[in-house]
Amino acid sequence: FGPRPTVPERFAGHLMHVHNDLVTLVRTNPAECHAIGRTLGARLGRPLAETAILIPLGGTSMLDRPGEPFHDPDAVAAFRAGLAETADPALRIETHPENINDPDFAAKIAAHLVDMVARVPRSDAPDETQQARRGA
């Protein structure tokens, strides 16, 4: 939101952080995080290939680290619970202790991607789409 007075009244009970005179951040509460997780799980549908969601239990922003104003482990747990309620069982949901901005979390995501890509079946013969892209 903009300056603090622009935050709608419905967020009055939420944790807020005035970033500067022009920006006010509002933290989602556990009930809202649960609803977001349920919505995400429902919208993802059935994965067409191996799919994983990695949830950083150490927070989802710089302000959501332990000791920071938006740190709320209950909200992250509520998100994960909501996601698990509606996600297809084929979707792998993993939790990791790091914050989303930690280099170790980024390395875990990269390692997952490399592993998943390495297991994709490959064909020596290019398919029609690949031939069309090359102008063959």
Rosetta blueprint (number, residue, H / E / L):
1 F L
2 G L
3 P L
4 R H
5 P H
6 T H
7 V L
8 P L
9 E H
10 R H
11 F H
12 A L
13 G L
14 H L
15 L L
16 M E
17 H E
18 V E
19 H E
20 N E
21 D L
22 L L
23 V E
24 T E
25 L E
26 V E
27 R L
28 T L
29 N L
30 P H
31 A H
32 E H
33 C H
34 H H
35 A H
36 I H
37 G H
38 R H
39 T H
40 L H
41 G H
42 A H
43 R H
44 L H
45 G L
46 R L
47 P L
48 L L
49 A L
50 E L
51 T L
52 A E
53 I E
54 L E
55 I E
56 P E
57 L L
58 G L
59 G L
60 T L
61 S L
62 M H
63 L H
64 D H
65 R L
66 P L
67 G L
68 E L
69 P L
70 F L
71 H L
72 D L
73 P H
74 D H
75 A H
76 V H
77 A H
78 A H
79 F H
80 R H
81 A H
82 G H
83 L H
84 A H
85 E H
86 T H
87 A L
88 D L
89 P L
90 A L
91 L L
92 R E
93 I E
94 E E
95 T E
96 H E
97 P L
98 E L
99 N L
100 I L
101 N L
102 D L
103 P H
104 D H
105 F H
106 A H
107 A H
108 K H
109 I H
110 A H
111 A H
112 H H
113 L H
114 V H
115 D H
116 M H
117 V H
118 A H
119 R L
120 V L
121 P L
122 R L
123 S L
124 D L
125 A L
126 P L
127 D L
128 E H
129 T H
130 Q H
131 Q H
132 A H
133 R H
134 R H
135 G L
136 A L
